[in-house]
Amino acid sequence: MRLTLRTLLAYLDDTLPGEEAKLIGQKVAESPAAQDLIETIKKVTRRRRLSTPPSDKGSGSDANAVAEYLSDALPSEKIEDFEKRCLESDVHLAEVAACHQILTLLLSEPVRVPPTARQRMYRLVTGPESLPNKKPGSTVPVGGILPDEPLPRADDSDAAYLLGMKAFGQTESSGQRIAQLLVLGGLVVGLGLTAFAAWPRSNPSDLPPKRSNVEVAAKPADEVKPKPGENREPPAVPMPPPIEIPMDEQPAAPPPPVPMDAKPPMDLVPAAQPPKPDALPVGVLDTPDKVVLAERGGKWVRIMPAMPSVMSAERLVALPGFKASLKLEAGPVVELWGNLPDQVPIPILESSVTLHPPYDGFDADLTLHTGRIFLTTKKPTGSTIRVRCDQEVWDVTLPDDKADVVVEVTHRLVPGMMVDVDPSEKPLAAIRLAVIKGGAKLKVRYKNLPDLAANDMVFWSSKGVGFQGPTKPGPNQPPVSASVLSRTPPGANEVLAKAIQQTLTEFAEGFREPDSCRVRLAEMLAEREPGLNETIAEQSKRAIRPTIAVLGNAAIGDLPPTVDGLVDETRPRVRDAAVYGLLTLAASSPTALDQLAKLLNDKTRLSADQAQSAVRLLHGPTEAERTDPKALDQLVEYLNSPVLSIRQLAFWQLVNEVDPESRGVKSLSGFDVAAPPLARDGFVAVWKRHVEDLKKKEK
């Protein structure tokens, strides 16, 4: 099917069959010209005061031509000129589009004619149809000619909308009007009688007797003598037992009076103020060579270097490892800081934000979903930026263009490895803000910090401590500019860092289309193992590529390839990266854990208990379980589980949560959970002895 103006109108009005509509939809998605034409059609059909096409013969405005074109009866040699005229003239385009919409409405929905309107129309003709008492049938022929007699005066224009009810019009006879008035009068009289009957009236017998002014002396009653042997004493009335009050029990003291001038603390930042939902251009990607994805219509699309514009109301994600800079129109600069565990071993991977049109008095408004961002400004007079996260609203003011602030948001599943965690309990959220250089002002609910200086840090947790700070690094701690909160944290392996950077650059350059992100990640995930005859740099890149792919899939919420990485039998680094990705994904998506259990069951045929054990291991141990002998024995027991995913999760929790120092011990950290059972026995025995040492140390 060709994509013409007529087929495009049929596609917009939903009159095409399913297969043809799907085919036209694909062609529209691939054609920018068709998308522009759709927008033009929507605009011209909604434009007010649009003039009508000229009626002269040379203008090409022929109603018959429009009808023939819409009916696919216009000669082929005239179609091109007709469509060209419509594309060049908004008036002709609006006429064709409007006619198509009207025809679609008339042909797709039955026409409802009020019975009164039908009867009035048939009074214009002669024949049996014009009889006043004749009821309309299922099919009514239209025929006859106009009578010579003058037409009666028409009723009110709204009478056609009465849908069968009698109208009080001038075409009705006097008898009909009198009957209607009598019915109305009867209703009024009946309503009055009903109200009169229901009105409450006083009953003379219910009134109290009137008191007389003359007092009448009371006569003494005749004394009734008791019969012989009759006891005249009144019957004894039983009394309730007395209530015993203990002597040492004192009555409860009344609550202290509330002072009249006591007022609840005022919100400095209204938490209920929602972000503006408008989709507007708010800035550009200042580093177009970095991979930043935007969620559009349920798909992740890369912001390409040729079109670096950034829109509000779109979720943006800098994939793990990429550092990207967003330059906003009002002056602020938002740097998205993606991270890989091989770069900095902290629970931060992708950086995800949604920009919003700012309110008056603000230069930027954004929601930080997860990860780390750096805030600076190009304005010498400073900028005010509103940062939202987990119902928290933080207003950050940068006084000048030399201020530098870092904000990070992390989420974590509620820990609990030995018992099931309540599924309704939300993951733990934490916000941390630090001033790298210069100064800053911060307004939080119930808190105003106008004088934050360099190295000042504040912290908020959704559970437990709440808001804390400002604090400064301890005497033995480095400043913020040299800590893990900086842009280039210390301690990175230079050779590995160079290989990571080259791999990320190759990944970005390999994008052929904006929506080919999943294709690029699948290509990198299929990377073969490095060969022994390759250079160290090439071996490092081959080992890093599938790691970046697994973490990238987790960053965009693609769970199946992430689970594939967890059960990979040949690449330990891929399994380790999959655990990092699943921890972040499960904490940010409320349905991820249920989907994970289902995928594990489908891919590896786990039982319900085994899938539940994997989910518990993903939650990780609580503080008490880190030293609990029973929990430690359970983790070591999981190292011998027949399920690869359970062995991997248990090993990850041991070396990362229970005893992080074991990562530097080869006999403990060199465990390959995918090895055969005989090869695993030696490592399991080493871990059993190490766990016994941990138990003794805690005692």
SULLINZI-V681627 format. One record per residue. N is the residue number from 1. SS is DSSP state (H for helix, E for strand, - for the rest). OMEGA is omega in degrees with one decimal (none if undefined). Layout:
{{N & SS & OMEGA} {N & SS & OMEGA}}
This chain:
{{1 & - & 179.7} {2 & - & 177.6} {3 & - & 177.9} {4 & - & 178.9} {5 & H & -178.4} {6 & H & 178.3} {7 & H & 177.4} {8 & H & 176.3} {9 & H & 177.5} {10 & H & 177.1} {11 & H & -179.6} {12 & H & -178.5} {13 & - & 173.4} {14 & - & 177.2} {15 & - & 179.6} {16 & - & 171.7} {17 & - & -173.1} {18 & H & -177.4} {19 & H & 179.6} {20 & H & 177.8} {21 & H & 178.5} {22 & H & 179.8} {23 & H & 178.8} {24 & H & 177.9} {25 & H & 177.3} {26 & H & 178.8} {27 & H & 177.5} {28 & H & 179.6} {29 & H & -178.8} {30 & H & -174.6} {31 & - & 175.0} {32 & H & 179.6} {33 & H & 177.9} {34 & H & 177.6} {35 & H & 177.0} {36 & H & 179.2} {37 & H & 177.3} {38 & H & 177.9} {39 & H & 178.8} {40 & H & 179.1} {41 & H & 179.5} {42 & H & -178.2} {43 & H & -174.6} {44 & H & 179.2} {45 & H & 178.1} {46 & H & -176.6} {47 & - & 178.7} {48 & - & 176.8} {49 & - & 175.5} {50 & - & -175.6} {51 & - & 178.6} {52 & - & 177.8} {53 & - & 177.9} {54 & - & -174.1} {55 & - & -179.1} {56 & - & -173.6} {57 & H & -176.9} {58 & H & -176.2} {59 & H & -178.4} {60 & - & -179.7} {61 & - & -177.6} {62 & - & -179.1} {63 & H & 178.7} {64 & H & 178.4} {65 & H & 177.7} {66 & H & -179.7} {67 & H & 179.5} {68 & H & -179.5} {69 & H & -179.6} {70 & H & 178.9} {71 & - & -179.3} {72 & - & 178.7} {73 & - & -179.8} {74 & - & 178.6} {75 & - & -174.9} {76 & H & -179.0} {77 & H & 179.4} {78 & H & -174.9} {79 & H & -176.8} {80 & H & 178.7} {81 & H & -179.0} {82 & H & 179.7} {83 & H & 178.0} {84 & H & 178.9} {85 & H & 179.2} {86 & H & -179.4} {87 & H & -179.0} {88 & H & -175.6} {89 & - & 177.4} {90 & H & -178.6} {91 & H & 180.0} {92 & H & 178.3} {93 & H & 178.4} {94 & H & 179.4} {95 & H & -178.3} {96 & H & -178.9} {97 & H & -179.9} {98 & H & 178.1} {99 & H & 178.8} {100 & H & 178.5} {101 & H & -179.1} {102 & H & 178.7} {103 & H & 177.7} {104 & H & -179.9} {105 & H & -177.0} {106 & H & -175.5} {107 & H & -176.8} {108 & H & -179.4} {109 & - & 179.2} {110 & - & -179.8} {111 & - & -179.6} {112 & - & 180.0} {113 & - & 177.3} {114 & - & -179.0} {115 & H & -179.9} {116 & H & 178.4} {117 & H & 179.0} {118 & H & -179.1} {119 & H & 179.7} {120 & H & 178.7} {121 & H & -178.7} {122 & H & 171.8} {123 & - & 179.8} {124 & - & -177.6} {125 & - & 176.6} {126 & - & -179.4} {127 & - & -178.0} {128 & H & -179.3} {129 & H & -177.4} {130 & H & 178.6} {131 & - & -174.0} {132 & - & -176.1} {133 & - & -179.0} {134 & - & 179.4} {135 & - & -179.8} {136 & - & 176.1} {137 & - & -179.3} {138 & - & 176.4} {139 & - & -175.8} {140 & - & 175.1} {141 & - & 178.0} {142 & - & -179.5} {143 & - & 179.9} {144 & - & 179.0} {145 & - & 179.6} {146 & - & 176.6} {147 & - & -179.9} {148 & - & -176.7} {149 & - & -179.4} {150 & - & -179.2} {151 & - & 174.5} {152 & - & -179.9} {153 & - & -176.8} {154 & - & 176.3} {155 & - & 175.6} {156 & - & -177.7} {157 & H & -179.3} {158 & H & -175.9} {159 & H & -179.8} {160 & H & -177.3} {161 & H & -178.4} {162 & H & 173.8} {163 & - & 172.5} {164 & - & -179.9} {165 & - & 178.8} {166 & - & 178.3} {167 & - & 178.6} {168 & - & -175.9} {169 & - & -176.3} {170 & - & 178.5} {171 & - & 179.6} {172 & - & -178.4} {173 & - & 179.6} {174 & H & 178.8} {175 & H & 178.6} {176 & H & 179.9} {177 & H & -179.7} {178 & H & 178.8} {179 & H & 178.7} {180 & H & 179.0} {181 & H & 178.8} {182 & H & 178.2} {183 & H & 179.3} {184 & H & 178.5} {185 & H & 177.4} {186 & H & 177.5} {187 & H & -179.8} {188 & H & -179.7} {189 & H & 178.9} {190 & H & 178.2} {191 & H & 178.5} {192 & H & 178.9} {193 & H & 178.7} {194 & H & 179.3} {195 & H & -179.9} {196 & H & -179.2} {197 & H & -178.5} {198 & H & -177.1} {199 & - & -178.4} {200 & - & 178.1} {201 & - & -179.1} {202 & - & 178.8} {203 & - & -177.9} {204 & H & -179.2} {205 & H & -179.7} {206 & H & -177.6} {207 & - & 177.3} {208 & - & -180.0} {209 & - & 178.6} {210 & - & 179.2} {211 & - & 178.3} {212 & - & 178.3} {213 & - & -178.8} {214 & - & -179.8} {215 & - & -179.5} {216 & - & -179.2} {217 & - & -178.6} {218 & - & 178.4} {219 & - & 176.8} {220 & - & -178.8} {221 & - & 178.0} {222 & - & -177.9} {223 & - & 179.6} {224 & - & -178.4} {225 & - & 178.9} {226 & - & 177.5} {227 & - & 179.4} {228 & - & 179.3} {229 & - & -179.2} {230 & - & 178.8} {231 & - & -177.2} {232 & - & 179.2} {233 & - & 178.6} {234 & - & 179.9} {235 & - & -178.7} {236 & - & 178.9} {237 & - & -179.0} {238 & - & -179.6} {239 & - & 178.3} {240 & - & 179.6} {241 & - & -179.6} {242 & - & 179.3} {243 & - & -179.3} {244 & - & 178.9} {245 & - & 178.9} {246 & - & -177.1} {247 & - & -176.7} {248 & - & -178.6} {249 & - & -178.2} {250 & - & 176.3} {251 & - & -178.4} {252 & - & 179.4} {253 & - & 178.8} {254 & - & 179.7} {255 & - & 179.5} {256 & - & -179.9} {257 & - & 178.5} {258 & - & 179.1} {259 & - & -175.8} {260 & - & -175.8} {261 & - & -179.5} {262 & - & -178.5} {263 & - & 176.2} {264 & - & 179.5} {265 & - & -176.6} {266 & - & 175.5} {267 & - & 174.9} {268 & - & 176.5} {269 & - & -177.4} {270 & - & -177.4} {271 & - & -176.1} {272 & - & -178.3} {273 & - & -174.4} {274 & - & 174.9} {275 & - & 178.3} {276 & - & -176.4} {277 & - & -174.3} {278 & - & 175.9} {279 & - & -176.3} {280 & - & 172.8} {281 & E & -176.0} {282 & E & -179.9} {283 & E & -179.4} {284 & E & 172.8} {285 & E & -174.8} {286 & - & 177.4} {287 & - & -173.4} {288 & - & 178.1} {289 & - & 177.6} {290 & - & -177.4} {291 & - & 173.1} {292 & E & -177.9} {293 & E & 175.2} {294 & E & 179.5} {295 & E & -177.4} {296 & E & 178.1} {297 & - & 179.7} {298 & - & 179.2} {299 & E & 176.7} {300 & E & -176.0} {301 & E & 179.1} {302 & E & 171.4} {303 & - & -172.4} {304 & - & 179.2} {305 & - & -179.1} {306 & - & 179.6} {307 & - & -173.9} {308 & - & -177.3} {309 & E & -179.0} {310 & E & -178.5} {311 & E & 172.4} {312 & - & 179.1} {313 & - & 174.3} {314 & - & 177.4} {315 & E & -179.4} {316 & E & -179.7} {317 & E & 166.8} {318 & E & -174.9} {319 & - & -178.9} {320 & - & 179.6} {321 & - & -176.7} {322 & - & 174.3} {323 & E & -175.4} {324 & E & -177.0} {325 & E & 176.5} {326 & E & 179.2} {327 & E & -175.7} {328 & E & -172.7} {329 & - & -175.7} {330 & - & 177.0} {331 & - & -178.8} {332 & E & 175.7} {333 & E & 179.6} {334 & E & 179.4} {335 & E & 176.6} {336 & E & -172.4} {337 & E & 174.5} {338 & - & -173.6} {339 & - & 172.2} {340 & - & 177.6} {341 & - & 176.9} {342 & - & 176.9} {343 & - & 177.9} {344 & - & -177.5} {345 & - & 177.3} {346 & - & -176.6} {347 & - & 176.7} {348 & - & -179.8} {349 & - & 179.5} {350 & - & 174.1} {351 & E & -171.8} {352 & E & 178.9} {353 & E & 168.6} {354 & E & 179.7} {355 & E & 179.0} {356 & E & 171.7} {357 & - & -174.6} {358 & - & 172.1} {359 & - & 177.1} {360 & - & -178.7} {361 & - & 179.3} {362 & - & 176.7} {363 & - & 179.3} {364 & E & 177.3} {365 & E & -176.4} {366 & E & 171.8} {367 & E & 177.4} {368 & E & -177.2} {369 & E & 179.7} {370 & E & 176.4} {371 & E & -173.3} {372 & E & 174.6} {373 & E & 173.9} {374 & E & -176.6} {375 & E & 172.0} {376 & E & 179.6} {377 & E & 175.5} {378 & - & -177.8} {379 & - & 177.4} {380 & - & -179.5} {381 & - & 176.7} {382 & - & -178.6} {383 & E & 175.0} {384 & E & -173.8} {385 & E & 176.1} {386 & E & -179.4} {387 & E & -179.3} {388 & E & 174.9} {389 & E & 174.8} {390 & - & 179.3} {391 & - & 176.0} {392 & E & 178.4} {393 & E & -179.9} {394 & E & 177.1} {395 & E & -176.9} {396 & E & 177.8} {397 & E & 174.3} {398 & E & -172.6} {399 & - & -178.4} {400 & - & -177.3} {401 & - & 177.3} {402 & - & -179.5} {403 & - & -178.5} {404 & E & -175.1} {405 & E & 175.7} {406 & E & 177.1} {407 & E & 177.5} {408 & E & 179.6} {409 & E & 177.4} {410 & E & 176.2} {411 & E & -179.7} {412 & E & 175.3} {413 & - & 177.0} {414 & - & -176.1} {415 & - & 178.2} {416 & - & -173.2} {417 & - & -175.7} {418 & - & -180.0} {419 & - & 177.6} {420 & - & 177.2} {421 & - & 178.1} {422 & - & -177.0} {423 & - & 178.9} {424 & - & -178.9} {425 & - & -176.6} {426 & - & 175.6} {427 & - & 179.2} {428 & E & 178.8} {429 & E & 179.5} {430 & E & 177.5} {431 & E & 177.7} {432 & E & 177.8} {433 & E & 179.1} {434 & E & 177.1} {435 & E & -179.2} {436 & E & 176.2} {437 & E & -176.0} {438 & - & 178.9} {439 & E & 179.9} {440 & E & 173.1} {441 & E & -177.9} {442 & E & 172.8} {443 & E & 177.2} {444 & E & 178.1} {445 & - & 179.3} {446 & - & -174.6} {447 & E & 176.7} {448 & E & -179.3} {449 & E & -173.6} {450 & E & -171.5} {451 & E & 174.3} {452 & E & -179.6} {453 & E & 179.4} {454 & - & -179.9} {455 & - & 173.8} {456 & - & -179.4} {457 & E & 173.2} {458 & E & -173.5} {459 & E & 175.4} {460 & E & 177.3} {461 & E & -179.6} {462 & - & -178.7} {463 & - & 175.1} {464 & - & -167.5} {465 & - & -177.1} {466 & - & -177.2} {467 & E & 178.6} {468 & E & 174.7} {469 & E & 8.0} {470 & E & 175.5} {471 & E & 178.0} {472 & - & 177.0} {473 & - & 179.4} {474 & - & -177.0} {475 & - & -179.5} {476 & - & -178.8} {477 & - & 179.3} {478 & - & 174.6} {479 & - & -177.2} {480 & H & -177.9} {481 & H & 179.6} {482 & H & -177.7} {483 & - & 178.6} {484 & - & 178.0} {485 & - & -178.0} {486 & - & 179.5} {487 & - & 179.5} {488 & - & -178.7} {489 & - & -178.4} {490 & - & 173.6} {491 & - & -178.7} {492 & - & 176.2} {493 & - & -174.4} {494 & H & 179.6} {495 & H & 179.3} {496 & H & 179.2} {497 & H & 178.5} {498 & H & 178.2} {499 & H & 178.2} {500 & H & -178.6} {501 & H & 178.0} {502 & H & 179.1} {503 & H & 178.5} {504 & H & 178.6} {505 & H & 177.7} {506 & H & 178.2} {507 & H & -179.7} {508 & H & -178.4} {509 & H & -178.5} {510 & - & 178.9} {511 & - & 176.8} {512 & - & 179.5} {513 & - & -179.8} {514 & - & -175.8} {515 & - & -178.7} {516 & - & -177.1} {517 & H & -177.9} {518 & H & 177.4} {519 & H & 179.4} {520 & H & 179.3} {521 & H & 178.2} {522 & H & 177.8} {523 & H & -179.6} {524 & H & 179.4} {525 & H & 179.9} {526 & - & -179.7} {527 & - & -179.3} {528 & - & 178.8} {529 & - & 180.0} {530 & - & 178.5} {531 & - & -177.5} {532 & - & -178.1} {533 & - & 179.4} {534 & - & 178.3} {535 & - & -179.6} {536 & H & 179.9} {537 & H & 179.7} {538 & H & 176.1} {539 & H & 179.3} {540 & H & -179.4} {541 & H & 178.9} {542 & H & 178.6} {543 & H & -175.8} {544 & H & -174.0} {545 & H & 178.7} {546 & H & 176.1} {547 & H & 177.6} {548 & H & -179.2} {549 & H & -179.8} {550 & H & -179.6} {551 & H & 176.7} {552 & H & 176.4} {553 & H & 177.8} {554 & H & -178.4} {555 & H & 179.8} {556 & - & 175.2} {557 & - & 179.5} {558 & - & -171.3} {559 & H & -175.5} {560 & H & 178.6} {561 & H & 176.0} {562 & H & 176.4} {563 & H & 175.0} {564 & H & 177.1} {565 & H & -179.8} {566 & H & -177.1} {567 & - & 176.7} {568 & - & -173.2} {569 & - & -173.8} {570 & - & -173.7} {571 & - & -179.7} {572 & H & 179.9} {573 & H & 178.8} {574 & H & 177.9} {575 & H & -179.8} {576 & H & 177.9} {577 & H & 179.3} {578 & H & 177.8} {579 & H & 176.6} {580 & H & -178.9} {581 & H & 179.8} {582 & H & 178.4} {583 & H & 179.5} {584 & H & -178.1} {585 & H & -178.3} {586 & H & -179.7} {587 & H & -178.0} {588 & H & -179.7} {589 & - & -176.2} {590 & - & -177.6} {591 & - & -173.6} {592 & H & -176.8} {593 & H & 177.8} {594 & H & 178.1} {595 & H & 178.6} {596 & H & 179.1} {597 & H & 179.6} {598 & H & -180.0} {599 & H & 177.4} {600 & H & 177.8} {601 & H & -178.0} {602 & H & -173.7} {603 & H & -175.0} {604 & H & 176.7} {605 & - & 177.1} {606 & - & 171.7} {607 & - & -180.0} {608 & H & 179.2} {609 & H & 179.0} {610 & H & 176.9} {611 & H & 177.6} {612 & H & 177.0} {613 & H & 177.9} {614 & H & 178.7} {615 & H & 177.6} {616 & H & 178.9} {617 & H & 178.0} {618 & H & 175.8} {619 & H & 179.0} {620 & - & -177.0} {621 & - & 170.5} {622 & - & 178.3} {623 & - & 179.3} {624 & - & -178.1} {625 & - & 178.2} {626 & - & -179.3} {627 & - & -178.8} {628 & - & -178.3} {629 & H & -178.9} {630 & H & 179.2} {631 & H & 179.0} {632 & H & 177.8} {633 & H & 179.4} {634 & H & 178.4} {635 & H & 178.8} {636 & H & 178.2} {637 & H & 178.4} {638 & H & 178.8} {639 & - & 177.2} {640 & - & -179.2} {641 & - & 176.6} {642 & - & -177.0} {643 & - & -177.2} {644 & H & -177.5} {645 & H & 178.7} {646 & H & 178.0} {647 & H & -178.5} {648 & H & -179.4} {649 & H & 178.8} {650 & H & 179.1} {651 & H & 179.6} {652 & H & 179.7} {653 & H & -179.8} {654 & H & -173.7} {655 & H & -178.4} {656 & H & -176.1} {657 & H & -176.3} {658 & H & -176.3} {659 & - & -179.9} {660 & H & 179.8} {661 & H & -179.1} {662 & H & 178.6} {663 & H & 177.3} {664 & H & 179.8} {665 & - & -173.7} {666 & H & -178.4} {667 & H & 179.0} {668 & H & -176.0} {669 & H & -179.5} {670 & - & -176.8} {671 & - & 175.4} {672 & - & -174.9} {673 & - & 179.3} {674 & - & 179.9} {675 & - & 177.0} {676 & - & -177.2} {677 & H & -179.0} {678 & H & 179.0} {679 & H & -179.5} {680 & H & -173.1} {681 & H & -178.9} {682 & H & 179.1} {683 & H & 179.2} {684 & H & 178.2} {685 & H & 177.4} {686 & H & -179.7} {687 & H & 177.1} {688 & H & 178.2} {689 & H & -179.5} {690 & H & 178.2} {691 & H & 176.6} {692 & H & 176.1} {693 & H & 177.9} {694 & H & 178.4} {695 & H & 179.7} {696 & H & -179.5} {697 & H & 179.4} {698 & H & 178.8} {699 & - & none}}
